[in-house]
Amino acid sequence: LRRAAQSPQARAHIATIVQAGEVLRLVLNDLSDLDRLENGQLRIEAQPTDPREVLRAVVSAFRAAAQDKDLELFVDVDPETPALLEIDAARVRQVLFNLLANAIRFTTHGGVRVRMSAQAIGGGIARLSVIVADTGAGMSRSQLALIFGRERLCAEGEGPGLGLAISMRLVRLMGGKLSAKSELGEGSVFSFALDVPIAARRSTSAA
C-alpha cells in the first residue's frame, strides 16, 4: 500500500492505519503479559538501543489520535542523551505507550508533553528519565492510591488503572520506579527513571 500510494493524502491514511495497528499490538501485549507478571515469569532482556528511536516510535503511534482531539503533542529530548543504552526496548516502549495512551485519552484540551533525558552517574551507568505531563482531567489521591496499591492485576474495569499498574510492575522489574503527581482538574504528571549501562557505539567499519 505504501509503495502504491500516489498522493500525500493516501500516504497519510496508510500511516494512520499502520499506527493504529501498532497501538493494537501494544494493547494485546499488555493482556498477554498479565499472567507472566503475576507469576513472576516475565524476564527483562536488555540490549544496546537508541532510546530516542523507542520514544519516536511510540509518539508517532499517537500523532493521529492527538490531532483528532486538537491536542498539542510535544517531545523534548535532552541532546546529551547517549546514543545507545542497555535497555529492554520492548518493555520501555510498553511503558511509554501506556503513559501516552492515558494522557491522550483523558485530555480534552491543551496537550501532552514528553521529556526524555539520560545523564551519566558514574561507572558507565546513565539514569534514563522520562516524564509525561498532560493538561487532562487529573486524578484524586484516592484514585492514585488505588492504582498504585493494587496487589493483583486484572483485565476488568474502566479507566487508566490496568495500563498504569502494568507499567508500574514493568518499571520495577527493570530496576526503576514509576511515580505520579495529579490533582483533579489540574492534569497529571507521570515519570519513571532507570539506571542502565551506557552501551558502546556500534562499529561501522568492516572487520
C-alpha positions as CSV (number, residue, x, y, z in Angstrom):
1,L,0.0,0.0,0.0
2,R,2.8,2.4,0.8
3,R,4.5,1.8,-2.5
4,A,1.3,2.1,-4.4
5,A,0.1,5.3,-2.7
6,Q,0.1,8.1,-5.3
7,S,-0.8,11.1,-3.2
8,P,0.3,12.6,0.2
9,Q,-3.3,12.2,1.5
10,A,-3.2,8.5,0.7
11,R,0.2,8.0,2.3
12,A,-1.2,9.8,5.4
13,H,-4.1,7.5,5.6
14,I,-1.9,4.5,5.3
15,A,0.4,5.8,8.0
16,T,-2.6,6.2,10.3
17,I,-3.6,2.5,9.7
18,V,-0.1,1.4,10.5
19,Q,-0.1,3.5,13.7
20,A,-3.4,2.0,14.7
21,G,-2.1,-1.5,14.2
22,E,0.9,-0.6,16.4
23,V,-1.4,0.6,19.2
24,L,-3.5,-2.5,19.0
25,R,-0.4,-4.7,19.1
26,L,0.8,-3.0,22.3
27,V,-2.6,-3.3,23.9
28,L,-2.5,-7.0,23.3
29,N,1.0,-7.2,24.7
30,D,-0.4,-5.8,28.0
31,L,-3.1,-8.5,28.1
32,S,-0.7,-11.3,27.3
33,D,1.7,-10.2,30.0
34,L,-0.8,-10.3,32.8
35,D,-0.2,-13.9,33.8
36,R,3.6,-13.7,33.5
37,L,3.7,-10.6,35.6
38,E,1.5,-12.2,38.3
39,N,3.6,-15.4,38.3
40,G,7.0,-13.7,38.2
41,Q,7.8,-15.3,34.8
42,L,8.4,-12.2,32.8
43,R,12.1,-11.5,32.1
44,I,13.8,-8.3,31.2
45,E,16.1,-8.7,28.1
46,A,18.3,-5.6,27.7
47,Q,20.4,-4.9,24.6
48,P,22.0,-1.8,23.1
49,T,19.2,0.5,22.0
50,D,18.8,4.1,21.0
51,P,16.2,5.4,23.5
52,R,15.3,8.3,21.1
53,E,14.1,5.7,18.5
54,V,12.0,4.0,21.1
55,L,10.3,7.3,22.0
56,R,9.8,8.4,18.4
57,A,8.1,5.1,17.5
58,V,5.6,5.4,20.4
59,V,4.9,9.1,19.8
60,S,4.3,8.5,16.1
61,A,1.7,6.0,17.0
62,F,-0.3,8.7,18.8
63,R,0.1,11.6,16.4
64,A,-3.2,10.9,14.7
65,A,-5.1,10.5,18.0
66,A,-3.8,13.8,19.3
67,Q,-4.6,15.6,16.1
68,D,-8.2,14.2,16.1
69,K,-8.7,15.8,19.6
70,D,-6.9,19.0,18.6
71,L,-4.2,18.3,21.2
72,E,-0.6,19.5,21.1
73,L,1.9,16.7,21.4
74,F,5.3,18.0,22.4
75,V,8.5,15.9,22.6
76,D,11.7,17.2,24.3
77,V,14.8,15.0,24.3
78,D,18.0,16.1,26.1
79,P,20.7,16.3,23.4
80,E,23.2,14.9,25.9
81,T,21.3,11.6,26.0
82,P,23.7,8.8,25.0
83,A,23.1,7.2,21.6
84,L,23.0,3.7,23.0
85,L,21.8,2.4,26.3
86,E,21.4,-1.2,27.6
87,I,17.6,-1.4,27.9
88,D,14.7,-3.7,27.1
89,A,13.3,-1.7,24.2
90,A,10.0,-3.7,24.1
91,R,9.3,-3.1,27.8
92,V,10.3,0.6,27.8
93,R,8.1,1.0,24.7
94,Q,5.2,-0.7,26.5
95,V,5.5,1.7,29.5
96,L,5.7,4.7,27.3
97,F,2.7,3.5,25.3
98,N,0.6,3.1,28.4
99,L,1.6,6.6,29.8
100,L,0.9,8.3,26.5
101,A,-2.4,6.4,25.9
102,N,-3.8,7.5,29.3
103,A,-2.5,11.1,28.8
104,I,-4.2,11.5,25.4
105,R,-7.4,9.6,26.4
106,F,-8.1,11.7,29.4
107,T,-7.1,15.1,28.0
108,T,-9.7,17.1,26.1
109,H,-7.9,20.4,25.7
110,G,-4.3,21.7,25.8
111,G,-1.8,18.9,25.2
112,V,0.7,16.3,26.3
113,R,4.4,16.9,26.7
114,V,7.0,14.1,26.9
115,R,10.5,14.8,28.2
116,M,13.4,12.3,28.0
117,S,16.9,12.7,29.4
118,A,19.8,10.4,30.4
119,Q,22.7,11.6,32.5
120,A,25.8,9.7,33.3
121,I,26.0,8.9,37.1
122,G,29.4,7.1,37.0
123,G,30.7,3.7,36.4
124,G,29.4,3.5,32.9
125,I,25.8,3.9,34.1
126,A,23.3,6.5,33.0
127,R,20.0,7.5,34.6
128,L,17.3,7.4,31.9
129,S,14.4,9.6,32.9
130,V,11.1,10.1,31.2
131,I,8.3,12.5,32.2
132,V,4.8,12.5,30.6
133,A,2.7,15.5,31.6
134,D,-0.8,16.3,30.4
135,T,-3.5,19.0,30.9
136,G,-6.3,16.5,31.4
137,A,-8.9,15.7,34.0
138,G,-6.4,14.5,36.6
139,M,-6.9,12.0,39.4
140,S,-7.6,12.3,43.1
141,R,-5.2,11.0,45.7
142,S,-7.6,8.1,46.4
143,Q,-7.6,7.1,42.7
144,L,-3.8,7.1,42.6
145,A,-3.6,5.1,45.8
146,L,-6.0,2.5,44.4
147,I,-3.9,2.1,41.2
148,F,-0.5,2.0,42.8
149,G,-1.7,-0.1,45.7
150,R,-3.1,-3.0,43.6
151,E,-1.9,-6.4,44.8
152,R,-3.2,-8.2,41.7
153,L,-3.7,-7.3,38.1
154,C,-6.9,-8.0,36.2
155,A,-8.2,-7.1,32.8
156,E,-11.6,-5.8,34.1
157,G,-12.7,-2.3,34.8
158,E,-12.5,1.1,33.1
159,G,-10.1,4.0,33.4
160,P,-6.3,4.1,33.4
161,G,-5.8,1.5,36.2
162,L,-4.7,-1.6,34.3
163,G,-2.1,0.1,32.0
164,L,-0.6,2.0,34.8
165,A,-0.5,-1.0,37.1
166,I,1.3,-3.0,34.4
167,S,3.7,-0.1,33.8
168,M,4.5,0.1,37.4
169,R,5.4,-3.6,37.6
170,L,7.5,-3.4,34.4
171,V,9.4,-0.4,35.6
172,R,10.1,-2.2,38.9
173,L,11.3,-5.3,37.0
174,M,13.7,-3.0,35.2
175,G,15.1,-1.7,38.5
176,G,13.3,1.6,38.5
177,K,10.3,3.3,39.9
178,L,7.1,4.8,38.4
179,S,5.9,8.0,40.1
180,A,2.8,10.1,39.7
181,K,1.5,13.6,40.6
182,S,-2.0,14.5,39.9
183,E,-4.9,16.7,41.0
184,L,-8.5,16.6,39.8
185,G,-8.9,19.2,37.1
186,E,-5.2,20.0,37.0
187,G,-3.8,17.3,34.8
188,S,-1.3,14.6,35.6
189,V,2.5,14.0,35.6
190,F,3.9,10.5,35.4
191,S,7.6,9.8,35.4
192,F,10.0,6.9,35.7
193,A,13.8,6.6,35.9
194,L,16.0,3.6,35.1
195,D,19.7,3.3,35.9
196,V,21.1,1.4,32.9
197,P,24.6,0.8,31.4
198,I,25.8,3.0,28.6
199,A,26.5,0.8,25.5
200,A,29.4,1.3,23.2
201,R,28.7,2.7,19.8
202,R,28.3,0.1,17.1
203,S,31.3,0.0,14.7
204,T,30.5,0.8,11.1
205,S,33.9,-0.3,9.8
206,A,34.5,-3.7,8.2
207,A,36.1,-6.3,10.4
